[in-house]
């Protein structure tokens, strides 16, 4: 079973790196390719196992391009978070963790009890957004999510997802994950990360 988990983790990581899939979709697709069906949950690799394989995949096959792509994404995330600084933005996902590449999107959490205010801000600024939903970071149901191109009005930008949380949920946003890492970063943390010479070579600060 350990060898099967490892094989699934490697294939899922390759799908994430090469196709930009999210972890859940990559797991399901890897299981279907290898087994023809989805195995029991306890046989699937964890996200941490897959992330380790993603890092190895990037180091082995994309070391010449991924660092510059990550830097570009983090700079774009910085301007996005500055645009929405009034809503306590927190950067999440591969761009924060350092595993992003050309297929990655920007994922930013905003904290406000005035979600309509965020939408009005986008309208006033001329941003074209799509309204959808995303799972709560703590697994408590679903929250509203706005998706837009960033930087706006540019031919070559990134897809950005703004997840809207009530103010009270900010208290758990920076709790360490199972590996002791900070799972998300504030605007000031991202600025600090971008100032570090080795910002592209490792994980964000704990």
Secondary structure, 3 states (H helix, E strand, C coil): CHHHHHHHHHHHHHHHHHHCCCHHHHHHHHHHHHHCCCCCHHHCCCHHHHHHHHHHHHHHHCCCCHHHHHHHHHHHHHHHHHHCHHHCCEEEHHHHHCCCCCCCCEEEEEECCCHHHHHHHHHHCCCCEEEEEEECCCCCCEEEEEEEEECCCCCCCEEEEEEEECHHHHHHCCCECCCCCECCEEHHHHHHHHHCCCCCCCCCCC
